[in-house]
């Protein structure tokens, strides 16, 4: 990869965010509105608020809850999706129930989950799982159902069954759609992480932003919103790097098909 290619990719990734920051900076430079302070003030508060103790007392607990809930959703979504997608009888039995629960917005479940999980970290992790699992599950089911029949017959002819067939055929064939569901769930997980911390919490990004809002610490509140945006941006970049590595074979195949 040449320097020119790296520079072009960096420009594509960072160009629009840089333009938006510049617009925000100049649009609010002379602002005297209490609720919309200048970006320079927000950035100053950003360093004061998030570079100190709040990094370990609020940011790290939020990231830990997000990580645990997100990984649980991946395991449950992929595992159940493989079962549902592989067995037609299971799919016919579970599909109405899955559609019912999928239609329920996860934030509505927060009070319900609080009843049996309390107000601790378990509740917040379950809220994240309850929203993240659906894109992963549904994309896994569709990916498994779309496995090439010719490849399936070839595996059967060569006696490739059981775990070997599941790993080398089903999972690999469905992996592009599984990764799509996992990517969709990442943004949902960040949203639910914040929402869950707004209910009966004592730390976390959502809790801290609400506290700033209630005490009219508006620049500090905006700094928390900015931190959430940066967190989503960084996690998206990391996910893209992991996706390119995991699906390198798939992207290579697509490029080869386009070139022919």
Residue pairs with C-beta under 8 A, 6 or more apart in sequence:
13 237
17 233
21 39
24 39
25 38
25 39
25 40
28 36
28 37
28 38
28 39
29 38
29 39
29 40
30 38
31 37
31 38
34 218
35 218
37 218
37 219
37 222
41 219
42 219
42 222
42 223
42 226
43 223
44 219
45 219
45 220
45 222
45 223
46 223
46 226
46 227
49 220
49 223
49 224
50 59
50 223
50 224
50 227
54 208
57 203
58 203
58 204
58 205
58 207
58 208
59 205
59 227
61 121
61 203
61 204
62 193
62 194
62 197
62 204
62 205
62 206
63 231
65 121
65 124
65 125
65 128
65 193
65 196
65 197
65 204
66 128
66 189
66 190
66 193
68 125
68 128
69 124
69 125
69 126
69 127
69 128
69 129
69 132
69 189
69 192
69 193
70 128
70 132
70 185
70 186
70 189
72 125
72 129
73 128
73 129
73 131
73 132
73 133
73 136
73 185
73 189
74 132
74 136
74 182
74 185
76 129
76 133
76 136
76 137
77 132
77 133
77 134
77 135
77 136
77 137
77 140
77 181
77 185
78 136
78 140
78 178
80 137
80 140
81 136
81 137
81 138
81 139
81 140
81 141
81 143
81 144
81 178
82 140
82 144
82 166
82 170
82 171
83 90
84 90
84 91
84 94
84 95
84 98
84 137
84 141
84 144
85 91
85 140
85 141
85 142
85 143
85 144
85 145
85 174
86 144
86 170
91 141
98 137
98 138
102 134
102 138
106 127
106 130
106 131
106 188
106 192
106 195
107 127
107 192
107 195
109 127
109 130
110 123
110 127
110 195
110 196
110 199
111 199
113 123
113 126
113 127
113 130
114 123
114 199
114 200
117 123
117 126
119 199
119 200
119 201
123 196
123 199
124 193
124 196
124 197
124 201
124 204
127 192
127 195
127 196
128 189
128 192
128 193
128 196
130 192
131 185
131 188
131 189
131 191
131 192
132 185
132 186
132 188
132 189
132 192
133 185
134 185
135 180
135 181
135 182
135 184
135 185
135 188
136 178
136 181
136 182
136 185
137 181
138 181
139 177
139 178
139 180
139 181
139 184
140 174
140 177
140 178
140 181
142 177
143 173
143 174
143 175
143 176
143 177
143 178
144 170
144 173
144 174
146 173
146 174
146 177
147 169
147 170
147 173
147 174
148 173
151 169
151 173
152 169
155 161
155 165
155 168
155 169
160 168
160 169
171 178
175 246
175 247
175 250
176 247
176 250
179 243
179 246
179 247
182 239
183 239
183 243
186 235
186 236
186 239
187 232
187 236
190 228
190 231
190 232
190 235
193 204
193 205
193 206
194 205
194 206
194 209
194 228
195 206
196 206
197 203
197 204
197 205
197 206
197 207
198 206
198 207
198 210
201 207
205 224
205 227
205 228
205 231
208 224
209 221
209 224
209 225
209 228
212 218
212 220
212 221
212 224
213 221
244 251
